[in-house]
Each structure stands twice: as C-alpha cells, then as structure tokens.
C-alpha cells in the first residue's frame, strides 16, 4: 500500500511538472487562407497574433472580427489538445497501462 501511495505522489509530481512545462508548448493556427495567424501555448494563452494588412478593410470589420475569433478558437483548441497529449504521455510513462484500474484521471487533464 505504501508503494502505491509513493507512486501516486510521484505521479502527481510528474503531472504538475507537465502542467508547469505547458507554457513551452506552442501551436499555430491559420484561418482565412493564412490571413490571420494565431499562436497559443499549452496553458491556453494567446502569445502571438498576426493579421495580414490585406485583410484589414475599414468597411468590413465584421469579417476581420470573425477571422480573429475563428483563429483564436482554433489555436486554443489545438493548444488544449497538445497539452492533453503531453499529460497522457506522462501518465503512460508513469503507470502501466496509462493509469490505475478504476481510477478517474480526468481531473488531471487525462
């Protein structure tokens, strides 16, 4: 039983390390044929936004707003997926079969 608790503590430490390292994960998303580019990190934060000048039309702000929203949403979804994949990798490396039977690891992002 003590061995199990030791493994769980080690697992929790590794999961925390993975969460702490999530800022280093960066994903890029492009929308509008590359007119809007958004970069997000594994903490689901936008770190860069690039808008091509050709898409800026003062008479059509709605289109630019839609592209920005689409780009941000796509980047955040990809960042979340990349971070979850990293967390699952930690779980697979720590525990045989990627987890403990009957244990819900969803609170750890798995």
C-alpha positions as YAML, in Angstrom:
chain: A
units: angstrom
residues:
- id: 1
  name: UNK
  ca: [0.00, 0.00, 0.00]
- id: 2
  name: UNK
  ca: [2.87, 2.38, 0.85]
- id: 3
  name: UNK
  ca: [4.35, 1.67, -2.57]
- id: 4
  name: UNK
  ca: [1.05, 2.64, -4.18]
- id: 5
  name: UNK
  ca: [0.96, 5.95, -2.29]
- id: 6
  name: UNK
  ca: [4.58, 6.59, -3.25]
- id: 7
  name: UNK
  ca: [3.73, 6.01, -6.90]
- id: 8
  name: UNK
  ca: [0.71, 8.30, -6.65]
- id: 9
  name: UNK
  ca: [2.84, 11.08, -5.14]
- id: 10
  name: UNK
  ca: [5.41, 10.63, -7.88]
- id: 11
  name: UNK
  ca: [2.61, 10.62, -10.47]
- id: 12
  name: UNK
  ca: [1.16, 13.86, -9.05]
- id: 13
  name: UNK
  ca: [4.60, 15.49, -9.12]
- id: 14
  name: UNK
  ca: [5.14, 14.45, -12.74]
- id: 15
  name: UNK
  ca: [1.69, 15.74, -13.69]
- id: 16
  name: UNK
  ca: [2.44, 19.08, -12.03]
- id: 17
  name: UNK
  ca: [5.75, 19.28, -13.89]
- id: 18
  name: UNK
  ca: [3.90, 18.61, -17.16]
- id: 19
  name: UNK
  ca: [1.42, 21.40, -16.36]
- id: 20
  name: UNK
  ca: [4.28, 23.76, -15.48]
- id: 21
  name: UNK
  ca: [6.01, 22.95, -18.78]
- id: 22
  name: UNK
  ca: [2.84, 23.53, -20.80]
- id: 23
  name: UNK
  ca: [3.86, 27.14, -21.42]
- id: 24
  name: UNK
  ca: [6.69, 25.83, -23.60]
- id: 25
  name: UNK
  ca: [4.23, 24.08, -25.92]
- id: 26
  name: UNK
  ca: [3.27, 26.36, -28.80]
- id: 27
  name: UNK
  ca: [0.76, 25.67, -31.54]
- id: 28
  name: UNK
  ca: [-0.06, 27.77, -34.59]
- id: 29
  name: UNK
  ca: [-3.42, 28.18, -36.26]
- id: 30
  name: UNK
  ca: [-4.18, 29.91, -39.54]
- id: 31
  name: UNK
  ca: [-7.55, 30.98, -40.89]
- id: 32
  name: UNK
  ca: [-8.68, 32.86, -43.94]
- id: 33
  name: UNK
  ca: [-6.04, 31.27, -46.10]
- id: 34
  name: UNK
  ca: [-3.30, 32.41, -43.73]
- id: 35
  name: UNK
  ca: [-4.57, 35.98, -43.46]
- id: 36
  name: UNK
  ca: [-4.87, 35.62, -39.67]
- id: 37
  name: UNK
  ca: [-2.30, 33.59, -37.73]
- id: 38
  name: UNK
  ca: [-2.62, 32.86, -34.02]
- id: 39
  name: UNK
  ca: [-0.09, 31.21, -31.73]
- id: 40
  name: UNK
  ca: [-1.17, 29.77, -28.38]
- id: 41
  name: UNK
  ca: [0.72, 27.94, -25.66]
- id: 42
  name: UNK
  ca: [-0.16, 24.81, -23.70]
- id: 43
  name: UNK
  ca: [-1.63, 26.98, -20.95]
- id: 44
  name: UNK
  ca: [-4.25, 28.08, -23.50]
- id: 45
  name: UNK
  ca: [-2.90, 31.61, -23.71]
- id: 46
  name: UNK
  ca: [-2.55, 33.57, -26.94]
- id: 47
  name: UNK
  ca: [1.10, 34.52, -27.33]
- id: 48
  name: UNK
  ca: [1.09, 35.96, -30.87]
- id: 49
  name: UNK
  ca: [-1.43, 37.31, -33.35]
- id: 50
  name: UNK
  ca: [-0.54, 38.24, -36.93]
- id: 51
  name: UNK
  ca: [-3.02, 39.91, -39.27]
- id: 52
  name: UNK
  ca: [-2.06, 40.43, -42.89]
- id: 53
  name: UNK
  ca: [-2.68, 44.04, -43.96]
- id: 54
  name: UNK
  ca: [-4.71, 42.90, -46.99]
- id: 55
  name: UNK
  ca: [-7.49, 41.60, -44.74]
- id: 56
  name: UNK
  ca: [-7.92, 44.93, -42.92]
- id: 57
  name: UNK
  ca: [-10.86, 46.66, -44.56]
- id: 58
  name: UNK
  ca: [-12.39, 49.52, -42.54]
- id: 59
  name: UNK
  ca: [-15.68, 48.92, -44.35]
- id: 60
  name: UNK
  ca: [-15.80, 45.23, -43.37]
- id: 61
  name: UNK
  ca: [-14.77, 45.00, -39.72]
- id: 62
  name: UNK
  ca: [-17.16, 42.06, -39.24]
- id: 63
  name: UNK
  ca: [-15.07, 39.82, -41.50]
- id: 64
  name: UNK
  ca: [-11.86, 40.62, -39.60]
- id: 65
  name: UNK
  ca: [-13.58, 40.05, -36.26]
- id: 66
  name: UNK
  ca: [-14.87, 36.68, -37.47]
- id: 67
  name: UNK
  ca: [-11.41, 35.66, -38.66]
- id: 68
  name: UNK
  ca: [-9.82, 36.64, -35.36]
- id: 69
  name: UNK
  ca: [-12.44, 34.73, -33.37]
- id: 70
  name: UNK
  ca: [-12.03, 31.66, -35.61]
- id: 71
  name: UNK
  ca: [-8.24, 31.82, -35.36]
- id: 72
  name: UNK
  ca: [-8.22, 32.21, -31.58]
- id: 73
  name: UNK
  ca: [-10.71, 29.37, -31.10]
- id: 74
  name: UNK
  ca: [-8.73, 27.09, -33.40]
- id: 75
  name: UNK
  ca: [-5.42, 27.89, -31.67]
- id: 76
  name: UNK
  ca: [-6.89, 27.36, -28.20]
- id: 77
  name: UNK
  ca: [-8.40, 24.02, -29.23]
- id: 78
  name: UNK
  ca: [-5.07, 22.87, -30.68]
- id: 79
  name: UNK
  ca: [-3.21, 24.07, -27.56]
- id: 80
  name: UNK
  ca: [-5.59, 22.18, -25.31]
- id: 81
  name: UNK
  ca: [-5.17, 19.05, -27.40]
- id: 82
  name: UNK
  ca: [-1.36, 19.33, -27.35]
- id: 83
  name: UNK
  ca: [-1.32, 19.85, -23.57]
- id: 84
  name: UNK
  ca: [-3.67, 16.89, -23.01]
- id: 85
  name: UNK
  ca: [-1.46, 14.71, -25.20]
- id: 86
  name: UNK
  ca: [1.57, 15.68, -23.10]
- id: 87
  name: UNK
  ca: [-0.32, 14.84, -19.88]
- id: 88
  name: UNK
  ca: [-1.36, 11.47, -21.30]
- id: 89
  name: UNK
  ca: [2.26, 10.77, -22.22]
- id: 90
  name: UNK
  ca: [3.26, 11.40, -18.61]
- id: 91
  name: UNK
  ca: [0.53, 9.03, -17.41]
- id: 92
  name: UNK
  ca: [1.60, 6.31, -19.85]
- id: 93
  name: UNK
  ca: [5.22, 6.63, -18.76]
- id: 94
  name: UNK
  ca: [4.41, 6.59, -15.06]
- id: 95
  name: UNK
  ca: [1.81, 3.87, -14.77]
- id: 96
  name: UNK
  ca: [1.46, 0.52, -16.53]
- id: 97
  name: UNK
  ca: [-1.42, 0.73, -18.95]
- id: 98
  name: UNK
  ca: [-1.53, 4.52, -18.60]
- id: 99
  name: UNK
  ca: [-3.41, 4.58, -15.31]
- id: 100
  name: UNK
  ca: [-4.76, 2.71, -12.37]
- id: 101
  name: UNK
  ca: [-7.75, 0.42, -12.87]
- id: 102
  name: UNK
  ca: [-10.97, 2.12, -11.83]
- id: 103
  name: UNK
  ca: [-9.32, 5.49, -11.25]
- id: 104
  name: UNK
  ca: [-10.71, 8.57, -12.94]
- id: 105
  name: UNK
  ca: [-7.76, 10.72, -14.09]
- id: 106
  name: UNK
  ca: [-9.93, 13.36, -15.79]
- id: 107
  name: UNK
  ca: [-9.15, 15.92, -13.09]
- id: 108
  name: UNK
  ca: [-5.53, 15.70, -14.21]
- id: 109
  name: UNK
  ca: [-6.48, 16.55, -17.77]
- id: 110
  name: UNK
  ca: [-6.44, 12.94, -18.98]
...
